[in-house]
Amino acid sequence: MAVPVIIAATPKQNGTLIFLHGLGDTGHGWASAIAGIRPQTIKVICPTAPTIPVTLNAGFRMPSWFDLRALDVASPEDEEGIMQATQNIHAMIDSEIKSGIPASKILLGGFSQGGALALYSALSYPEKLAGVVALSCWLPLRKSFPGAQRCPNDLPVLQCHGDCDPVVPYKWGQMTASLLKNLLKGPEFKSYRGLMHTSSDEELQDVKEFIHRNLPSQ
């Protein structure tokens, strides 16, 4: 992967927020928005996905965490790619832990495909993270759960979805929310009237409150 965008904590780091962009984007796409809503003592890491051919886009090469065959709930998934991407995210978490930040002070987040990977990575990580923010996304390899779950069932999750999303259908978000309720104690699902496949000030405010609650500056 390319060198990630890193926004340092000030004056001293006491947590880490790793945020994963959507298909075709880069780490720069969300860096300023996330930096603007995090506590100043939290380091932000926004990696850029590898550039690979994407079946959904006629094989064109673009930044993508794994291959997308089709945006259809019944379509086969790139299991090998998802597992490799998950290993990469777990390695980033492990690196932060080695630097002195405990898992309980590391929060994952992402938008669209990046949100999907963040959700899968958090659920399959063997320690409890500070939480996961999943925006306009779905849970990959959903049929592998609960068997694939390694995290404790009290992992904090904020899932957000616009009810007019033409790319990742709102019903996917609802389906994922239902599944998460069977895996975890108290996942939050927030929907936004009229919101398409993007974010909004209202959503970012909800994300900010979730981050500050689960990854406080002290």
KOLSE-459470 format. One record per atom (N, C-alpha, C): residue number from 0; atom name; x, y, z. Coordinates in steps of 0.1 Angstrom, whole numbers. Layout:
% residues N
(rec NUM; "CA"; (X; Y; Z));
...
***
This chain:
% residues 218
(rec 0; "N"; (8; -12; 0));
(rec 0; "CA"; (0; 0; 0));
(rec 0; "C"; (9; 12; 0));
(rec 1; "N"; (3; 23; -5));
(rec 1; "CA"; (10; 36; -5));
(rec 1; "C"; (12; 41; 10));
(rec 2; "N"; (20; 51; 11));
(rec 2; "CA"; (22; 57; 25));
(rec 2; "C"; (9; 63; 29));
(rec 3; "N"; (5; 60; 41));
(rec 3; "CA"; (-8; 65; 46));
(rec 3; "C"; (-7; 80; 50));
(rec 4; "N"; (-18; 87; 49));
(rec 4; "CA"; (-19; 101; 54));
(rec 4; "C"; (-20; 99; 70));
(rec 5; "N"; (-11; 106; 77));
(rec 5; "CA"; (-10; 106; 91));
(rec 5; "C"; (-12; 120; 97));
(rec 6; "N"; (-21; 121; 106));
(rec 6; "CA"; (-23; 134; 113));
(rec 6; "C"; (-19; 132; 127));
(rec 7; "N"; (-9; 138; 131));
(rec 7; "CA"; (-3; 136; 145));
(rec 7; "C"; (-12; 141; 156));
(rec 8; "N"; (-11; 135; 167));
(rec 8; "CA"; (-18; 139; 179));
(rec 8; "C"; (-10; 151; 186));
(rec 9; "N"; (-17; 159; 193));
(rec 9; "CA"; (-11; 170; 200));
(rec 9; "C"; (-18; 171; 214));
(rec 10; "N"; (-11; 174; 224));
(rec 10; "CA"; (4; 174; 225));
(rec 10; "C"; (10; 160; 226));
(rec 11; "N"; (2; 151; 231));
(rec 11; "CA"; (7; 137; 233));
(rec 11; "C"; (-4; 127; 229));
(rec 12; "N"; (0; 117; 222));
(rec 12; "CA"; (-10; 107; 216));
(rec 12; "C"; (-15; 98; 228));
(rec 13; "N"; (-28; 97; 229));
(rec 13; "CA"; (-33; 86; 238));
(rec 13; "C"; (-44; 78; 231));
(rec 14; "N"; (-44; 77; 218));
(rec 14; "CA"; (-53; 69; 210));
(rec 14; "C"; (-50; 70; 195));
(rec 15; "N"; (-56; 61; 188));
(rec 15; "CA"; (-54; 61; 173));
(rec 15; "C"; (-68; 58; 166));
(rec 16; "N"; (-70; 66; 155));
(rec 16; "CA"; (-82; 64; 147));
(rec 16; "C"; (-77; 60; 133));
(rec 17; "N"; (-81; 49; 128));
(rec 17; "CA"; (-77; 44; 115));
(rec 17; "C"; (-90; 45; 106));
(rec 18; "N"; (-90; 53; 96));
(rec 18; "CA"; (-102; 55; 87));
(rec 18; "C"; (-99; 50; 73));
(rec 19; "N"; (-108; 42; 67));
(rec 19; "CA"; (-106; 36; 54));
(rec 19; "C"; (-115; 42; 44));
(rec 20; "N"; (-110; 47; 33));
(rec 20; "CA"; (-118; 54; 22));
(rec 20; "C"; (-126; 44; 14));
(rec 21; "N"; (-134; 49; 6));
(rec 21; "CA"; (-142; 41; -3));
(rec 21; "C"; (-135; 38; -17));
(rec 22; "N"; (-142; 30; -25));
(rec 22; "CA"; (-136; 26; -38));
(rec 22; "C"; (-132; 38; -47));
(rec 23; "N"; (-120; 37; -52));
(rec 23; "CA"; (-115; 47; -61));
(rec 23; "C"; (-110; 60; -54));
(rec 24; "N"; (-110; 61; -41));
(rec 24; "CA"; (-106; 73; -34));
(rec 24; "C"; (-92; 70; -29));
(rec 25; "N"; (-87; 79; -21));
(rec 25; "CA"; (-73; 78; -15));
(rec 25; "C"; (-75; 82; 0));
(rec 26; "N"; (-64; 80; 7));
(rec 26; "CA"; (-64; 84; 21));
(rec 26; "C"; (-66; 99; 24));
(rec 27; "N"; (-63; 107; 13));
(rec 27; "CA"; (-65; 121; 14));
(rec 27; "C"; (-80; 125; 15));
(rec 28; "N"; (-89; 116; 9));
(rec 28; "CA"; (-103; 119; 7));
(rec 28; "C"; (-110; 122; 20));
(rec 29; "N"; (-107; 115; 31));
(rec 29; "CA"; (-114; 117; 43));
(rec 29; "C"; (-105; 123; 54));
(rec 30; "N"; (-92; 125; 52));
(rec 30; "CA"; (-83; 129; 62));
(rec 30; "C"; (-87; 142; 69));
(rec 31; "N"; (-91; 153; 62));
(rec 31; "CA"; (-94; 165; 68));
(rec 31; "C"; (-107; 165; 76));
(rec 32; "N"; (-117; 158; 70));
(rec 32; "CA"; (-130; 157; 77));
(rec 32; "C"; (-128; 149; 91));
(rec 33; "N"; (-120; 138; 91));
(rec 33; "CA"; (-118; 130; 103));
(rec 33; "C"; (-110; 138; 113));
(rec 34; "N"; (-99; 145; 107));
(rec 34; "CA"; (-91; 153; 116));
(rec 34; "C"; (-99; 164; 123));
(rec 35; "N"; (-109; 169; 117));
(rec 35; "CA"; (-117; 180; 122));
(rec 35; "C"; (-127; 176; 133));
(rec 36; "N"; (-129; 163; 135));
(rec 36; "CA"; (-139; 158; 145));
(rec 36; "C"; (-132; 149; 156));
(rec 37; "N"; (-120; 147; 155));
(rec 37; "CA"; (-113; 138; 165));
(rec 37; "C"; (-108; 147; 177));
(rec 38; "N"; (-107; 141; 188));
(rec 38; "CA"; (-99; 148; 199));
(rec 38; "C"; (-85; 150; 195));
(rec 39; "N"; (-79; 161; 199));
(rec 39; "CA"; (-66; 165; 194));
(rec 39; "C"; (-55; 155; 199));
(rec 40; "N"; (-58; 147; 209));
(rec 40; "CA"; (-48; 138; 214));
(rec 40; "C"; (-48; 124; 207));
(rec 41; "N"; (-57; 124; 197));
(rec 41; "CA"; (-59; 111; 189));
(rec 41; "C"; (-52; 112; 175));
(rec 42; "N"; (-43; 103; 173));
(rec 42; "CA"; (-36; 102; 160));
(rec 42; "C"; (-45; 97; 149));
(rec 43; "N"; (-45; 102; 137));
(rec 43; "CA"; (-54; 98; 127));
(rec 43; "C"; (-45; 91; 116));
(rec 44; "N"; (-49; 79; 111));
(rec 44; "CA"; (-42; 72; 100));
(rec 44; "C"; (-52; 70; 89));
(rec 45; "N"; (-50; 75; 77));
(rec 45; "CA"; (-59; 73; 66));
(rec 45; "C"; (-51; 66; 55));
(rec 46; "N"; (-50; 53; 55));
(rec 46; "CA"; (-43; 46; 44));
(rec 46; "C"; (-50; 47; 31));
(rec 47; "N"; (-42; 44; 20));
(rec 47; "CA"; (-47; 43; 6));
(rec 47; "C"; (-47; 29; 2));
(rec 48; "N"; (-58; 24; -3));
(rec 48; "CA"; (-59; 10; -8));
(rec 48; "C"; (-49; 7; -19));
(rec 49; "N"; (-45; -5; -21));
(rec 49; "CA"; (-37; -8; -33));
(rec 49; "C"; (-45; -6; -46));
(rec 50; "N"; (-38; -3; -57));
(rec 50; "CA"; (-45; -1; -70));
(rec 50; "C"; (-46; -15; -77));
(rec 51; "N"; (-58; -20; -79));
(rec 51; "CA"; (-60; -33; -85));
(rec 51; "C"; (-72; -32; -95));
(rec 52; "N"; (-72; -42; -104));
(rec 52; "CA"; (-84; -42; -113));
(rec 52; "C"; (-97; -45; -106));
(rec 53; "N"; (-107; -38; -109));
(rec 53; "CA"; (-120; -40; -102));
(rec 53; "C"; (-131; -45; -112));
(rec 54; "N"; (-135; -57; -109));
(rec 54; "CA"; (-145; -63; -118));
(rec 54; "C"; (-157; -55; -121));
(rec 55; "N"; (-162; -49; -110));
(rec 55; "CA"; (-174; -41; -110));
(rec 55; "C"; (-173; -29; -120));
(rec 56; "N"; (-161; -24; -122));
(rec 56; "CA"; (-158; -13; -131));
(rec 56; "C"; (-150; -18; -143));
(rec 57; "N"; (-155; -29; -149));
(rec 57; "CA"; (-150; -34; -162));
(rec 57; "C"; (-135; -37; -161));
(rec 58; "N"; (-130; -40; -150));
(rec 58; "CA"; (-115; -44; -148));
(rec 58; "C"; (-106; -32; -148));
(rec 59; "N"; (-111; -20; -147));
(rec 59; "CA"; (-102; -8; -146));
(rec 59; "C"; (-95; -9; -133));
(rec 60; "N"; (-83; -4; -133));
(rec 60; "CA"; (-75; -4; -121));
(rec 60; "C"; (-77; 9; -113));
(rec 61; "N"; (-79; 7; -100));
(rec 61; "CA"; (-82; 19; -91));
(rec 61; "C"; (-79; 14; -77));
(rec 62; "N"; (-78; 24; -68));
(rec 62; "CA"; (-76; 20; -53));
(rec 62; "C"; (-88; 13; -48));
(rec 63; "N"; (-86; 1; -44));
(rec 63; "CA"; (-97; -8; -39));
(rec 63; "C"; (-91; -18; -29));
(rec 64; "N"; (-98; -19; -17));
(rec 64; "CA"; (-93; -28; -7));
(rec 64; "C"; (-94; -42; -11));
(rec 65; "N"; (-104; -46; -19));
(rec 65; "CA"; (-105; -59; -25));
(rec 65; "C"; (-114; -58; -37));
(rec 66; "N"; (-115; -69; -45));
(rec 66; "CA"; (-122; -68; -57));
(rec 66; "C"; (-137; -68; -54));
(rec 67; "N"; (-145; -61; -62));
(rec 67; "CA"; (-159; -61; -61));
(rec 67; "C"; (-165; -67; -74));
(rec 68; "N"; (-171; -78; -73));
(rec 68; "CA"; (-177; -85; -85));
(rec 68; "C"; (-189; -78; -90));
(rec 69; "N"; (-198; -74; -81));
(rec 69; "CA"; (-211; -67; -84));
(rec 69; "C"; (-217; -62; -71));
(rec 70; "N"; (-225; -52; -72));
(rec 70; "CA"; (-231; -47; -60));
(rec 70; "C"; (-245; -53; -59));
(rec 71; "N"; (-245; -66; -56));
(rec 71; "CA"; (-257; -74; -55));
(rec 71; "C"; (-255; -83; -43));
(rec 72; "N"; (-265; -84; -35));
(rec 72; "CA"; (-264; -92; -22));
(rec 72; "C"; (-261; -107; -25));
(rec 73; "N"; (-265; -111; -37));
(rec 73; "CA"; (-263; -126; -40));
(rec 73; "C"; (-250; -129; -47));
(rec 74; "N"; (-242; -118; -51));
(rec 74; "CA"; (-230; -120; -59));
(rec 74; "C"; (-219; -127; -51));
(rec 75; "N"; (-211; -135; -57));
(rec 75; "CA"; (-199; -140; -51));
(rec 75; "C"; (-190; -129; -46));
(rec 76; "N"; (-183; -131; -35));
(rec 76; "CA"; (-174; -121; -29));
(rec 76; "C"; (-160; -126; -31));
(rec 77; "N"; (-151; -116; -31));
(rec 77; "CA"; (-136; -118; -32));
(rec 77; "C"; (-131; -122; -18));
(rec 78; "N"; (-134; -134; -14));
(rec 78; "CA"; (-130; -138; -1));
(rec 78; "C"; (-115; -137; 2));
(rec 79; "N"; (-107; -142; -8));
(rec 79; "CA"; (-92; -141; -7));
(rec 79; "C"; (-88; -126; -5));
(rec 80; "N"; (-93; -117; -13));
(rec 80; "CA"; (-90; -103; -12));
(rec 80; "C"; (-94; -97; 1));
(rec 81; "N"; (-106; -101; 6));
(rec 81; "CA"; (-111; -95; 18));
(rec 81; "C"; (-102; -100; 30));
(rec 82; "N"; (-98; -113; 30));
(rec 82; "CA"; (-90; -118; 40));
(rec 82; "C"; (-76; -112; 40));
(rec 83; "N"; (-70; -109; 28));
(rec 83; "CA"; (-57; -103; 27));
(rec 83; "C"; (-58; -88; 32));
(rec 84; "N"; (-69; -81; 28));
(rec 84; "CA"; (-70; -67; 33));
(rec 84; "C"; (-72; -67; 48));
(rec 85; "N"; (-79; -76; 53));
(rec 85; "CA"; (-81; -77; 68));
(rec 85; "C"; (-68; -79; 75));
(rec 86; "N"; (-60; -88; 70));
(rec 86; "CA"; (-46; -90; 76));
(rec 86; "C"; (-38; -77; 76));
(rec 87; "N"; (-40; -69; 65));
(rec 87; "CA"; (-32; -56; 64));
(rec 87; "C"; (-37; -47; 75));
(rec 88; "N"; (-50; -46; 77));
(rec 88; "CA"; (-56; -37; 87));
(rec 88; "C"; (-52; -42; 101));
(rec 89; "N"; (-53; -55; 103));
(rec 89; "CA"; (-48; -61; 116));
(rec 89; "C"; (-34; -57; 119));
(rec 90; "N"; (-26; -58; 108));
(rec 90; "CA"; (-11; -55; 110));
(rec 90; "C"; (-9; -40; 114));
(rec 91; "N"; (-18; -31; 109));
(rec 91; "CA"; (-17; -17; 113));
(rec 91; "C"; (-21; -15; 127));
(rec 92; "N"; (-31; -23; 132));
(rec 92; "CA"; (-35; -22; 146));
(rec 92; "C"; (-24; -27; 155));
(rec 93; "N"; (-18; -39; 151));
(rec 93; "CA"; (-7; -45; 158));
(rec 93; "C"; (5; -35; 159));
(rec 94; "N"; (7; -28; 149));
(rec 94; "CA"; (18; -18; 149));
(rec 94; "C"; (16; -7; 159));
(rec 95; "N"; (3; -2; 160));
(rec 95; "CA"; (0; 8; 170));
(rec 95; "C"; (2; 3; 184));
(rec 96; "N"; (-3; -10; 186));
(rec 96; "CA"; (-1; -16; 199));
(rec 96; "C"; (13; -17; 203));
(rec 97; "N"; (22; -21; 193));
(rec 97; "CA"; (36; -22; 196));
(rec 97; "C"; (42; -9; 200));
(rec 98; "N"; (36; 2; 194));
(rec 98; "CA"; (41; 15; 197));
(rec 98; "C"; (37; 21; 211));
(rec 99; "N"; (28; 13; 217));
(rec 99; "CA"; (24; 17; 231));
(rec 99; "C"; (9; 20; 232));
(rec 100; "N"; (1; 20; 222));
(rec 100; "CA"; (-13; 23; 222));
(rec 100; "C"; (-21; 10; 224));
(rec 101; "N"; (-28; 8; 235));
(rec 101; "CA"; (-35; -5; 237));
(rec 101; "C"; (-47; -6; 227));
(rec 102; "N"; (-51; -18; 224));
(rec 102; "CA"; (-62; -21; 215));
(rec 102; "C"; (-75; -13; 219));
(rec 103; "N"; (-77; -11; 232));
(rec 103; "CA"; (-89; -4; 237));
(rec 103; "C"; (-88; 11; 234));
(rec 104; "N"; (-77; 16; 228));
(rec 104; "CA"; (-76; 30; 225));
(rec 104; "C"; (-74; 32; 209));
(rec 105; "N"; (-78; 21; 202));
(rec 105; "CA"; (-77; 22; 187));
(rec 105; "C"; (-91; 20; 182));
(rec 106; "N"; (-95; 30; 173));
(rec 106; "CA"; (-108; 29; 167));
(rec 106; "C"; (-107; 28; 152));
(rec 107; "N"; (-115; 19; 146));
(rec 107; "CA"; (-115; 18; 132));
(rec 107; "C"; (-128; 25; 126));
(rec 108; "N"; (-126; 30; 114));
(rec 108; "CA"; (-138; 35; 107));
(rec 108; "C"; (-136; 34; 92));
(rec 109; "N"; (-147; 37; 85));
(rec 109; "CA"; (-145; 37; 70));
(rec 109; "C"; (-159; 40; 64));
(rec 110; "N"; (-157; 44; 51));
(rec 110; "CA"; (-169; 47; 43));
(rec 110; "C"; (-170; 37; 31));
(rec 111; "N"; (-182; 33; 28));
(rec 111; "CA"; (-185; 24; 17));
(rec 111; "C"; (-177; 11; 18));
(rec 112; "N"; (-169; 8; 8));
(rec 112; "CA"; (-160; -4; 8));
(rec 112; "C"; (-151; -3; 20));
(rec 113; "N"; (-146; 9; 23));
(rec 113; "CA"; (-137; 10; 35));
(rec 113; "C"; (-145; 7; 48));
(rec 114; "N"; (-157; 11; 49));
(rec 114; "CA"; (-165; 8; 60));
(rec 114; "C"; (-168; -7; 62));
(rec 115; "N"; (-170; -13; 50));
(rec 115; "CA"; (-172; -28; 50));
(rec 115; "C"; (-159; -35; 56));
(rec 116; "N"; (-148; -30; 51));
(rec 116; "CA"; (-135; -36; 56));
(rec 116; "C"; (-133; -33; 71));
(rec 117; "N"; (-136; -21; 75));
(rec 117; "CA"; (-134; -17; 89));
(rec 117; "C"; (-143; -26; 98));
(rec 118; "N"; (-155; -28; 94));
(rec 118; "CA"; (-165; -36; 102));
(rec 118; "C"; (-160; -51; 103));
(rec 119; "N"; (-156; -57; 91));
(rec 119; "CA"; (-151; -70; 92));
(rec 119; "C"; (-138; -72; 100));
(rec 120; "N"; (-129; -62; 98));
(rec 120; "CA"; (-116; -62; 105));
(rec 120; "C"; (-118; -61; 120));
(rec 121; "N"; (-127; -53; 125));
(rec 121; "CA"; (-130; -51; 139));
(rec 121; "C"; (-136; -64; 145));
(rec 122; "N"; (-146; -69; 138));
(rec 122; "CA"; (-153; -81; 143));
(rec 122; "C"; (-144; -93; 144));
(rec 123; "N"; (-134; -94; 135));
(rec 123; "CA"; (-125; -105; 134));
(rec 123; "C"; (-112; -103; 142));
(rec 124; "N"; (-110; -92; 148));
(rec 124; "CA"; (-98; -89; 156));
(rec 124; "C"; (-100; -95; 170));
(rec 125; "N"; (-90; -102; 175));
(rec 125; "CA"; (-92; -110; 188));
(rec 125; "C"; (-93; -102; 200));
(rec 126; "N"; (-90; -89; 200));
(rec 126; "CA"; (-91; -80; 211));
(rec 126; "C"; (-102; -70; 209));
(rec 127; "N"; (-107; -64; 220));
(rec 127; "CA"; (-117; -54; 219));
(rec 127; "C"; (-111; -41; 215));
(rec 128; "N"; (-115; -35; 204));
(rec 128; "CA"; (-111; -22; 200));
(rec 128; "C"; (-120; -11; 207));
(rec 129; "N"; (-116; 2; 205));
(rec 129; "CA"; (-124; 12; 211));
(rec 129; "C"; (-137; 13; 205));
(rec 130; "N"; (-138; 9; 192));
(rec 130; "CA"; (-151; 9; 185));
(rec 130; "C"; (-148; 9; 170));
(rec 131; "N"; (-160; 9; 163));
(rec 131; "CA"; (-159; 9; 148));
(rec 131; "C"; (-170; 18; 143));
(rec 132; "N"; (-166; 27; 133));
(rec 132; "CA"; (-176; 35; 126));
(rec 132; "C"; (-178; 30; 112));
(rec 133; "N"; (-190; 26; 108));
(rec 133; "CA"; (-193; 20; 95));
(rec 133; "C"; (-203; 29; 88));
(rec 134; "N"; (-198; 36; 78));
(rec 134; "CA"; (-206; 46; 70));
(rec 134; "C"; (-210; 40; 57));
(rec 135; "N"; (-223; 40; 54));
(rec 135; "CA"; (-228; 37; 40));
(rec 135; "C"; (-222; 24; 35));
(rec 136; "N"; (-223; 13; 43));
(rec 136; "CA"; (-216; 1; 40));
(rec 136; "C"; (-224; -12; 43));
(rec 137; "N"; (-217; -23; 43));
(rec 137; "CA"; (-223; -36; 46));
(rec 137; "C"; (-213; -45; 53));
(rec 138; "N"; (-217; -56; 58));
(rec 138; "CA"; (-207; -66; 64));
(rec 138; "C"; (-203; -76; 53));
(rec 139; "N"; (-191; -76; 49));
(rec 139; "CA"; (-186; -86; 39));
(rec 139; "C"; (-187; -101; 45));
(rec 140; "N"; (-188; -110; 37));
(rec 140; "CA"; (-187; -124; 41));
(rec 140; "C"; (-197; -127; 53));
(rec 141; "N"; (-209; -121; 52));
(rec 141; "CA"; (-218; -122; 63));
(rec 141; "C"; (-222; -136; 67));
(rec 142; "N"; (-221; -145; 58));
(rec 142; "CA"; (-225; -159; 61));
(rec 142; "C"; (-215; -166; 69));
(rec 143; "N"; (-203; -160; 71));
(rec 143; "CA"; (-192; -166; 79));
(rec 143; "C"; (-194; -163; 94));
(rec 144; "N"; (-204; -155; 97));
(rec 144; "CA"; (-207; -151; 111));
(rec 144; "C"; (-218; -159; 116));
(rec 145; "N"; (-218; -163; 129));
(rec 145; "CA"; (-209; -158; 140));
(rec 145; "C"; (-195; -165; 140));
(rec 146; "N"; (-193; -175; 132));
(rec 146; "CA"; (-181; -182; 133));
(rec 146; "C"; (-168; -174; 132));
(rec 147; "N"; (-169; -164; 123));
(rec 147; "CA"; (-157; -155; 121));
(rec 147; "C"; (-154; -145; 131));
(rec 148; "N"; (-164; -144; 141));
(rec 148; "CA"; (-163; -133; 151));
(rec 148; "C"; (-152; -137; 161));
(rec 149; "N"; (-143; -127; 164));
(rec 149; "CA"; (-132; -129; 174));
(rec 149; "C"; (-133; -119; 185));
(rec 150; "N"; (-140; -108; 182));
(rec 150; "CA"; (-140; -97; 192));
(rec 150; "C"; (-151; -100; 203));
(rec 151; "N"; (-149; -94; 214));
(rec 151; "CA"; (-160; -95; 225));
(rec 151; "C"; (-173; -89; 220));
(rec 152; "N"; (-184; -94; 226));
(rec 152; "CA"; (-197; -89; 221));
(rec 152; "C"; (-201; -76; 226));
(rec 153; "N"; (-192; -69; 233));
(rec 153; "CA"; (-195; -55; 237));
(rec 153; "C"; (-187; -45; 229));
(rec 154; "N"; (-183; -49; 217));
(rec 154; "CA"; (-176; -39; 208));
(rec 154; "C"; (-185; -28; 204));
(rec 155; "N"; (-182; -15; 207));
(rec 155; "CA"; (-191; -4; 203));
(rec 155; "C"; (-191; -2; 187));
(rec 156; "N"; (-203; -1; 181));
(rec 156; "CA"; (-204; 1; 167));
(rec 156; "C"; (-214; 12; 164));
(rec 157; "N"; (-210; 21; 156));
(rec 157; "CA"; (-219; 31; 150));
(rec 157; "C"; (-220; 29; 135));
(rec 158; "N"; (-232; 25; 131));
(rec 158; "CA"; (-234; 23; 117));
(rec 158; "C"; (-244; 34; 112));
(rec 159; "N"; (-240; 40; 101));
(rec 159; "CA"; (-248; 51; 95));
(rec 159; "C"; (-251; 49; 81));
(rec 160; "N"; (-263; 53; 76));
(rec 160; "CA"; (-266; 50; 62));
(rec 160; "C"; (-277; 60; 58));
(rec 161; "N"; (-275; 66; 46));
(rec 161; "CA"; (-286; 74; 40));
(rec 161; "C"; (-297; 65; 34));
(rec 162; "N"; (-309; 70; 36));
(rec 162; "CA"; (-320; 61; 31));
(rec 162; "C"; (-323; 63; 16));
(rec 163; "N"; (-315; 71; 9));
(rec 163; "CA"; (-317; 73; -5));
(rec 163; "C"; (-304; 69; -12));
(rec 164; "N"; (-296; 60; -6));
(rec 164; "CA"; (-283; 56; -12));
(rec 164; "C"; (-285; 48; -25));
(rec 165; "N"; (-280; 53; -36));
(rec 165; "CA"; (-282; 45; -49));
(rec 165; "C"; (-271; 35; -52));
(rec 166; "N"; (-260; 36; -44));
(rec 166; "CA"; (-249; 27; -46));
(rec 166; "C"; (-248; 15; -37));
(rec 167; "N"; (-248; 18; -24));
(rec 167; "CA"; (-250; 7; -14));
(rec 167; "C"; (-264; 8; -8));
(rec 168; "N"; (-273; 0; -13));
(rec 168; "CA"; (-287; 2; -9));
(rec 168; "C"; (-289; 3; 6));
(rec 169; "N"; (-299; 11; 9));
(rec 169; "CA"; (-302; 13; 24));
(rec 169; "C"; (-306; -1; 30));
(rec 170; "N"; (-313; -9; 22));
(rec 170; "CA"; (-317; -22; 27));
(rec 170; "C"; (-305; -31; 31));
(rec 171; "N"; (-293; -28; 25));
(rec 171; "CA"; (-281; -35; 29));
(rec 171; "C"; (-277; -31; 43));
(rec 172; "N"; (-278; -18; 45));
(rec 172; "CA"; (-275; -13; 58));
(rec 172; "C"; (-284; -18; 69));
(rec 173; "N"; (-297; -19; 66));
(rec 173; "CA"; (-307; -25; 75));
(rec 173; "C"; (-304; -40; 78));
(rec 174; "N"; (-300; -47; 67));
(rec 174; "CA"; (-297; -61; 69));
(rec 174; "C"; (-285; -63; 77));
(rec 175; "N"; (-275; -55; 75));
(rec 175; "CA"; (-263; -55; 83));
(rec 175; "C"; (-266; -52; 98));
(rec 176; "N"; (-274; -42; 100));
(rec 176; "CA"; (-278; -38; 114));
(rec 176; "C"; (-285; -49; 121));
(rec 177; "N"; (-293; -56; 114));
(rec 177; "CA"; (-300; -68; 120));
(rec 177; "C"; (-290; -79; 124));
(rec 178; "N"; (-281; -81; 115));
(rec 178; "CA"; (-271; -91; 118));
(rec 178; "C"; (-262; -88; 130));
(rec 179; "N"; (-258; -75; 130));
(rec 179; "CA"; (-250; -70; 141));
(rec 179; "C"; (-257; -71; 155));
(rec 180; "N"; (-270; -69; 155));
(rec 180; "CA"; (-278; -71; 167));
(rec 180; "C"; (-277; -85; 173));
(rec 181; "N"; (-275; -95; 164));
(rec 181; "CA"; (-274; -109; 169));
(rec 181; "C"; (-260; -112; 173));
(rec 182; "N"; (-250; -103; 170));
(rec 182; "CA"; (-236; -106; 173));
(rec 182; "C"; (-231; -98; 185));
(rec 183; "N"; (-237; -86; 187));
(rec 183; "CA"; (-231; -76; 196));
(rec 183; "C"; (-242; -71; 205));
(rec 184; "N"; (-238; -66; 217));
(rec 184; "CA"; (-248; -62; 227));
(rec 184; "C"; (-256; -49; 223));
(rec 185; "N"; (-249; -39; 218));
(rec 185; "CA"; (-256; -26; 216));
(rec 185; "C"; (-251; -18; 204));
(rec 186; "N"; (-251; -24; 192));
(rec 186; "CA"; (-247; -16; 181));
(rec 186; "C"; (-257; -5; 178));
(rec 187; "N"; (-252; 6; 173));
(rec 187; "CA"; (-261; 17; 170));
(rec 187; "C"; (-263; 18; 154));
(rec 188; "N"; (-275; 20; 150));
(rec 188; "CA"; (-278; 22; 136));
(rec 188; "C"; (-285; 35; 134));
(rec 189; "N"; (-279; 44; 126));
(rec 189; "CA"; (-286; 57; 124));
(rec 189; "C"; (-288; 59; 109));
(rec 190; "N"; (-300; 63; 106));
(rec 190; "CA"; (-303; 66; 92));
(rec 190; "C"; (-306; 81; 90));
(rec 191; "N"; (-304; 85; 77));
(rec 191; "CA"; (-305; 99; 74));
(rec 191; "C"; (-314; 101; 62));
(rec 192; "N"; (-325; 108; 64));
(rec 192; "CA"; (-335; 110; 54));
(rec 192; "C"; (-330; 118; 42));
(rec 193; "N"; (-331; 113; 30));
(rec 193; "CA"; (-327; 120; 18));
(rec 193; "C"; (-313; 119; 15));
(rec 194; "N"; (-304; 113; 23));
(rec 194; "CA"; (-290; 112; 21));
(rec 194; "C"; (-287; 101; 11));
(rec 195; "N"; (-278; 105; 1));
(rec 195; "CA"; (-274; 95; -9));
(rec 195; "C"; (-261; 89; -5));
(rec 196; "N"; (-253; 85; -14));
(rec 196; "CA"; (-240; 78; -11));
(rec 196; "C"; (-229; 88; -8));
(rec 197; "N"; (-231; 95; 3));
(rec 197; "CA"; (-221; 105; 7));
(rec 197; "C"; (-223; 107; 22));
(rec 198; "N"; (-217; 118; 28));
(rec 198; "CA"; (-219; 121; 42));
(rec 198; "C"; (-226; 134; 43));
(rec 199; "N"; (-229; 138; 55));
(rec 199; "CA"; (-236; 150; 58));
(rec 199; "C"; (-231; 156; 71));
(rec 200; "N"; (-234; 169; 74));
(rec 200; "CA"; (-230; 175; 86));
(rec 200; "C"; (-236; 168; 98));
(rec 201; "N"; (-249; 164; 97));
(rec 201; "CA"; (-256; 156; 107));
(rec 201; "C"; (-249; 143; 111));
(rec 202; "N"; (-245; 136; 100));
(rec 202; "CA"; (-238; 123; 102));
(rec 202; "C"; (-225; 125; 109));
(rec 203; "N"; (-217; 135; 104));
(rec 203; "CA"; (-204; 138; 109));
(rec 203; "C"; (-205; 142; 124));
(rec 204; "N"; (-215; 149; 128));
(rec 204; "CA"; (-217; 152; 142));
(rec 204; "C"; (-220; 140; 150));
(rec 205; "N"; (-227; 130; 145));
(rec 205; "CA"; (-230; 117; 152));
(rec 205; "C"; (-217; 109; 153));
(rec 206; "N"; (-209; 110; 142));
(rec 206; "CA"; (-196; 103; 143));
(rec 206; "C"; (-187; 109; 153));
(rec 207; "N"; (-187; 123; 154));
(rec 207; "CA"; (-178; 130; 163));
(rec 207; "C"; (-182; 126; 177));
(rec 208; "N"; (-195; 126; 180));
(rec 208; "CA"; (-200; 122; 194));
(rec 208; "C"; (-196; 108; 198));
(rec 209; "N"; (-196; 99; 188));
(rec 209; "CA"; (-193; 85; 190));
(rec 209; "C"; (-178; 84; 193));
(rec 210; "N"; (-170; 91; 185));
(rec 210; "CA"; (-155; 90; 187));
(rec 210; "C"; (-151; 96; 201));
(rec 211; "N"; (-157; 107; 204));
(rec 211; "CA"; (-154; 114; 217));
(rec 211; "C"; (-158; 105; 229));
(rec 212; "N"; (-169; 98; 227));
(rec 212; "CA"; (-174; 89; 238));
(rec 212; "C"; (-166; 77; 240));
(rec 213; "N"; (-161; 71; 229));
(rec 213; "CA"; (-154; 58; 230));
(rec 213; "C"; (-139; 60; 229));
(rec 214; "N"; (-134; 72; 225));
(rec 214; "CA"; (-120; 74; 224));
(rec 214; "C"; (-117; 88; 229));
(rec 215; "N"; (-120; 90; 242));
(rec 215; "CA"; (-119; 103; 248));
(rec 215; "C"; (-104; 108; 249));
(rec 216; "N"; (-103; 121; 250));
(rec 216; "CA"; (-90; 128; 250));
(rec 216; "C"; (-82; 124; 262));
(rec 217; "N"; (-88; 120; 273));
(rec 217; "CA"; (-81; 116; 285));
(rec 217; "C"; (-81; 101; 287));
***
